[in-house]
Amino acid sequence: MSLPFSDNDLLKASLEAISDAVLITDARLDLPGPTIVYANPAFCELSGYTAAELEGQTPRILHGPDTDRELLERLKNQLRAAETFRGETVNYRKDGTAFRMQWSIRPYPDDAEPAYFIAVQRDVTALRDLEQHRRQLQRLVDIQTRVGTAGLDLQTLREQVAQIGLVVTGADGAAVEEAMGEEMIYTATAGTALSSVGMRLPVSASLSGVCYRTQKPIHCRDTHIEPRVAREAADRVGFRSGLLVPLIYADQCFGVLKVYAARVNAFSESDMEVLSMASQVLASSLADARLFKGERDRRRLLVDSLPILIAFIDQKVRYREINATYTRWYDRPADQILGRPVADVMGQAAYNNMRPYILAALAGEHVTFESLFPHPNGRVIPVVVDYTPERGAQGDIKGFYALVRDISDLKRAERDHLTGTLNRRGFDERLEVVCATAKRYRRPVALIFLDIDHFKSINDRYGHSVGDSVLTAVSHELCEAVRESDVVCRWGGEEFAILAPETTLDEAEKLAERLRKTLADRQHPAVGHVTASFGVAELAGEENEIDFIQRADKALYAAKTAGRNRVEWAN
């Protein structure tokens, strides 16, 4: 495929060498839309199409049922305005498999009527799956906390289990069904199923009975085409689609948790996965409520199967209950941990770091924080810690539940591998939190975008290894120059973003000018002086994060258009 640029061979070799997928189209936006004129090998590998198959096609060849149509309309409007577009949606490969694509599309040339659109694209499917896993893990932790505070009354616990099923799936109704003889009985309900307590279904002629007998989860997408459903009873309670999971503990199935909705296909496979994992926690809790009374119940609520350190720590800061993950982590039997002071088990230095949070929990405060947790093998592991106080009947604090989760993979996923600064995923999470805090307390927050000037010529002239060293040096200068509370992110390519809480537009402009001068004064080996263009914006009132980003990006564009190596700000 030919490219509409000078130095065609050099440009093509550069595009074919990079790992990001690059797609170039003409600039026609009216139907049938822009036509593909070039796709680099990374794009062909990602999409499954050959270059010849893509040439002359429109990007609609990648679209499918889950592609976001509103986002495509926004894309078209921004390109009509000659603006850079950034977004993410579902695309489809040649073989029909779906994947999540993150786009950055720029008009070319950017200082005149565009003749082409240059799209840099990246497959973020694995990253989104990791985020989904993190959300599921958090939901399981929430479930554990709720069950752990549900009390010892069996019926109360049944009702809590039904309510949890309702909440984690967004269902209309939920029921705990237990087998009694040849019948499945609704022993607890929630949502639209509240009036159905006591309803009986035959084990031999109901979907609940099938789930109970086979001890396997069932995803029913439409009760009207599922032959195993007791149709009349299902219609009576508004059960048109649902999820059923067996409640199994110690190899014994004593019931089924069913959630349902009045519409077809109301639940996803992710809902089923969370409910199935939650059923282990819920089943053990129900079983314990049946078998034990008093303080012995607490130990059974510590779910050994979860990859989380779970413990109950008393007012004397001693371990009273732990799960199996604790024994694996410290490579000690439970009797060498239970009853011992926390400081003796984890080490005095680690305990000193945790002590302020422990004291807050023992004072009745729910505490969540990130920390570095020492492993007995010498490694220091990043964790998220959650302390939930337990109160006695008179409101006094008996101790607290401690949940510790290893977030090493998540931390690695948040960092740019080259510069060590935050990547887009990590930055987006902090942007959401910082903006929400600024709006709530009416505090200023500023955003600075910067783009290294003529960076492509550095890569072309000196090679990518020199370009990488420039990126690394620039990121180091930025991190050294900003405050500890500021957040530095490699936005993409040669572009960086700085999020500055408690910073007005005027203060951010001065910071950007100081950074501009610092970068311009630095001498880079082989390259010499490198400059950057800056765009600055302050969060306006109830402005959303997308508009905030776009205003800072427009200011950066203005700085580049005005001659580069300068600071521009958004009004």
N, C-alpha and C positions, 0 to 999 in steps of 0.2 A: 504494500500500500504506500502511496506517495504522501509526503507531508507538504503542506503549503507554507514552508518557511525556507529561508536561506540556510546555507550550511546544513543541508538536509541529512547528509550522512552522519555528521557529528551529533546532531540533535537526536536522530533516530537511535544511534548507538547509546546515547545517554539514557533515553527513555527505556530502551530494552534492558539496561543494566540495573534499573532500580526495582525494588521489591514491591512498591505500591502499584496498584492497577491504575493505568492512565488511559482515558478515552477522550478523543477529540472529535467534535462534531462541527458542522457548519452552524451558522447563527440564525437559521430560519426557525421561528417559533410558531408560525401559523401552521395549521394542519397541511400536510401530514406530520409536520414537526421537523426538528433538526435531523440531519443525516450523518451517520458515523463515517468519518474519513480516516480514522486511525485508532487502533487498539494495540497497546504494547503486549509483550508476551505474558506479563503478570496478569493483565486483564483477561487474556485468552485462557490462561490456566484457571483463573478464578471462575469464569463464566462457563467454561467447557466448549465455547465456540472457537473456531479458527478465525484468523484475521480475514480470510476470504469470505467466510460466512457472515461476518459482522459488517463489512464494507457495504455501504449503500443502504443499510437498515437504519431504522430509528431506534433510540434507546428503549422504546416500548417492547422490544424483543425480550427485555429482561423483566417485564412487569407480569404480575399475576394477581390472583384473588386477594392476597393480603397486602399488596402494595398500597401505601397510603396516598389516596387520591388528593386529599387536601394539601398534603405536603408537595405533591407534584404541581398543584396550582400555584402554591407559594413560590416554588422554584421558578416557574414560568414568569411570574410577576416580577421577581427580583432580577431575572436575566433581562427582561424587557427594560428594566431601569438601569441596566449595565452594572448591577451590583454583584458582588461575590455571594454565592449561596452555600450554606452549610446545612446538612441535614442527615437523616438516617431513616431508612425504611427497609421493607422486605423486598428482595429481588429473587429471581429464579434463574437457575443454571439451565443449560441446554437439556439436561436429563430430567428437568422438572423439579429438582430439589430446591428448597427455599433456603436463603441465608440472609443475614442482616448486613446491609451495606451502609457504610458511613461515607458521605460525599463531601467534597469541596469543589465547587464549580466556579471558574473565573472566566469572564469574557476576555477575548484577545482580539485586537489590542485593547488595553484598559484605558487608553487616553484618547480614543476616537470611536467612531461607530464600529462595534465589534463585528468581526468576520467569522470568528470561531468561538466555541466554548471548550475550555480545557477542564476536564473532570479528573480529580485524583480521588481514588476510591479505595476503601479498605474493608475487608471482611471482619466484622466485629461479633460474629455469631458466638464464638467461644467465650468472649468477654461477657456478653449478655447472659450466656448460660451460667457463668460464674456468679454474676450478680443475682440471678434467679436462685442459685443454690444458697447464696448468702441470705436472701430474704426468707427462704424456706427454713434455714437454720434458725434465724431469728424468731420465726413463728413457732418453731418447736420449743425454743427457750421460753417464749411467752406462755405456751401451753403448760410447760413444766411448772412455771411460777404459779399459774392460776390453779392447777390441780393441787399443787403443794399447799395452797392456802384454802382449799375447799372444805376442810374439816373431815370428821370421821364418820358422819352419818351417811349410810349407804345411799339413801334416796337423794339426799342433797348432792352427793357425788355423781349419781346417775344424771341428775338434772344439769349439773355442771358439764358433764361430758357431752350431753346433747347440745348445750349452748355453745361449747367450744367448736363442735362440728359445724354449727350454723355460722359462727364467726369466721373460721378459717377458710370456708369455701364460698361465703356469700350466698348460701342457700336460702330458700323461702322457709323450709321446714326441716326439722331434724328429729330423729327418734333413736332411743336405745331400745333394741328389741332383744329379749332374752327367751331362750327355749325353756318351755315348761311342758313336759310330756311331748305331745305331738303338735304343739302350737308355739308360734312365736308371738310374744306379748309385748306391746309397747309399754315399757316400765317407766320411761321418762321421755319428755318431748320438749320442743322449743319452736319458736316462730309460729308458722301457720299450722303446725302439728299439735299445738297445745291442747286442743279439744279432743285429741285422739288417744290420750292416755287410757290404757286398758284395752285397746283394740287388739283383737286376736286374729292371727292368720295361720293357716295350716302349714306346717313345716314342709309337707310333701307337695304343696301346690302354691308356692309363693317364691318370689325372687329372694326374699330374706331367708327363706328356708334353704334355697340353693346355696347362698353365701355361707350359711351356718354349716351345712353338711359338707361342702367342698373345702371350707376354710380358705377360700380365695376371694380377693376383691372383685367386684363387678361394677363396670361402668355401663349404665343403661342410658343410651342417648334418646330413646323414644319408647315409652311404655306401650304405645299403640302398635309397635311392630316387634316387640319383645315377647315371644310366646310364653316365657316362664313367669310372666307377671300375673298376679291376681288382679285383672283389669278393673273389675267393679270397685274393689277396695282402693286401688290406686287413683281412679278418677274421683272417688269420694273425698280423698284427702288432698287432691291437687298434685299428685305425683305423676308428672309427665316425663321427666328425666331425673336421673339421680346417681349417686355413688353409694355403694355398700361395701363396708370393710368388716371382716370378722374381728371380734375382740378376743384375742388369744393371749393367754398367760400360762407359763409353765406347761406348755403343750396341751392346754385345755381351752377349748372354745366355749365360752359361756354366753355369747350373744353377738349381736350385729349392731354397728352404728350406721344408720342410714341418713343421708341428707338428700333433699330433693327440691325441685323447682317446678313451677307450673308451665314451663316452656321447654321445648325440645333443645337438646344440645347445649344445656345451660352450663356445663362444667368442662374444664380442660383436663388434659393429662397431668398438668402441674397440680391441679386441685386434688386429683387422685393420689399423686405421689405424696403430697403433704398429709392428706388424710390417712394414708396407709402408714406413714411413719408415725403420725400422731397416735394412731390406734395402739401402738406398742406401749406408749406412755399411759394412755387412757385405760387400756386393758389391765395393766399392772396396778393402776390406782384402784380400779373397781374391785379387782381380786383382793387387794390388800384390805379394802374397806369391808369385804365379806369375811375375811379370815382373822383380822387382828383388831385390837382395840388399843387405845392409849398411845404412848410414845413409840411403840414398835412399828406403828404405821409409817412414821417418817422415813425410816430406812428403805422401805419398799417403794417409796415415791422417788428415790434417787435412781434414775434409770441408767442401768449399767451400759446399755447399748449405745447411748449417745456419745459422740466424740467430744465431750465437754467435761471439764473437771467440775464436779458438783459436790458441795459439802454443806453441812450445817455446823456453824461455829457458835459456841455459847458465849455468855457474858464474860467468862474468864479467858476468852480468846483461845479456846481449846477445840479441837476437832471432836464432834460428837457423832456425825454421820458423814460418810463419804461414798462415792460410787466407785465402780471397778476401775474407771479411768484414772483415779488417783493412785491406785496400787500399781497400775502399769506405768504411770508417769514417773513415780518415785522408785519403782522397782522394789517395793516393800509390801509385805502382807498387811492387811487392814489393821491387825492388832498392834503393829508398830507405828501406826498413825493415830488411831482413835484414842482420845483422851490426852494426847500430847499437845503442848502449846504450838500454835501456828509458827511462831518464830523458830522453834526447834526443828520443825520439818522443812520449812522453806529456806531457812537461813536468816541470820539477823539482818544482813544488808537488804535483802529483798523485803523482809518484814518492815523495816524502817520506811521503805518507799510506800508500802501499803498502809502503814499505821494511820495516817490522817483519814483515809477512807474507811478503815475499819472502825475508828472511833465515831465517825459520822453515822455509820450503819447501826452501831450499838446505841446511838442517841435517837434512833428511829427514822433516820433519813434513808430513802432509797437512792443508791449511788451507782452510777455507771461511768466507767473511765477506761482509757487505754493505758497500757503499761508494758514494760519489758519484764518477762517472767523467766527466772533462771531454771534451766533444766539440769538435772543431776549429771548429765554427760558433758556439762560445761557450756553448752550453747545458751544464748539468751534469745528468747522467742517473744515476738510481739503478740499481745493478747488483748481481748476486750473482757473486762471484769464487771460483773453485775452483782451487787449486794442488795438483798431484799430482806428487811427486818421481819422477824416473827414476833407477834404480840400475844401475850397471854389473855385470859378471859377478862382481866382487870385493866387491860391496855398496857401492861408492863412489857418491856422488851426481853424476850427469852434468849435471843441470839439473832443470827441472820443466815439466810441461804447465800452461798457464794457460788456463782457460775463463772467459769473461766474458759474462754474460747481462744484457740490458736488462730490468729489471722495472718500468718506468714504469707500464705498464697495471695490473700487479698492485698496485703501491703506491696508484694512484688508486682501485682497487677496494676497498682496505682502509680508506679514509677516509670519514667521514661528510661529505657535501658542505656541510652547513650549519655545523657546529661545528668541523670539522677534526680532531676526535678519531677514534680508531679506530671502525670500524663492527663489527657482530657478527662478520663473517667474519674480520677482522684480530684481533679480540679472542679468538675461539675458537682460532685458531692459537697465540697466545701463552699462552692458558690451558693448552692441552695440554702445551706445552713446560715452562712454569713448574711445573705440578703434577707432571709426570714427574720433574723435577729435585728438587723438594721430597721426593717419595717416595723417590727413590734415595738422597739424602744425609740423609734424616730432618730436613729443615729446615722451619720454619714458613712458611706462606703464608696470607694472609687475603684475603677478598673482601668488598667493600662495595657494596651496592646503595643508590641513593637516588632518590627520586621527588619532583619539585617539587610542593608542595602546591597543590591547587586550580588547577592549570595550565589546565584547560579553561575556567574562568571568565575567565582572562586573555585567552585567544583569543576567547571569546564577547564580552567587554566591550570589549576594545581592538583586536581584529583579529589576524590571524595574523602580520603583519609585526612587531607589538610582541612577540607571543609568541616569534617567531624571535629577536628581539634579546635577550630574556630567556634563551633557551636558549644563545645564543652567549656571553652574559656569564657565565652559570653555568659553562659548560664552561671558559671562560678562568680563572675563579676556581679551579676544581678543578685544572687543569693547573699553575697557579702555586703552589698550596699543597702538592702532593704531591712526592715525591722523583723524581729522574730515572729511577730503576729502576721506579717504579710505572707502571701502565698504565691510562689513562683511556679509557673507551668510552661512546659514546652507544648505550645498549642498545635504545632504541626510544621514539619519542614524547618524553615529558618524563622518561624514566628513564635514569639513568647507572649505570655499573659501574666500580669501581676495583679492580684486582688489585694486591696489595701483597706482593711476595716478602719473605722474611726478616722477617715481621711476625706477632706472636702475636695472639691474640684481644684481649688487654688493650691492646696497642699500637694495634690497628686500631680499637678502641672509642674510644680517646683521639683518634686521627686523625679519626674520623667526627664526634666531638663538636666538634673544632676546625673542621672543615669546616661543620658545621651552624651554628655561631655566625658564621663568616665570611659565609656566604650570608645569614643572617638580618639581619646588620648592614648589608648593602649596600643602598643606595638606588637603585632602578631608575627611570629617567625614565618618567613617566606612570603607572607601576604602583606605585611605592613599594617597600616591603619585601616580599620573597618568601622563603618558608621551604621547607624540604625535610625529608622523613622518610628515616631511614637504617636499613638492616638490615645486620648484620655477622656473618660466619662465618669460622672458621678450618678449613682442610683437616684432616680427621680420618683419620689412619692411611692405609689403602689406599683411602679413599673415592674414587669416580669423580667426574668433572667434573660430570655431570648432578645427582647428589645434592648436591654442593657448592653448585651454583647454586641448587638448590631450597631448601636450608637458608637461604641468604642472602636468598632471595626471601620465605620465610616470615617471617623476622625483619623485613623491610621491611613486610610486610603487618601484622605485629603493631604496628609503630610507627605505621602509619596508623590502625589500629583503636583504638590507645590515645590518639589525639588529634592526631597529626601533629606536625611540628616537634620530633622527638625521635629518639633512637638506641635501637634494640633489637638484641640479639645472640642468635645461635643457640647452644644448649648443645651 
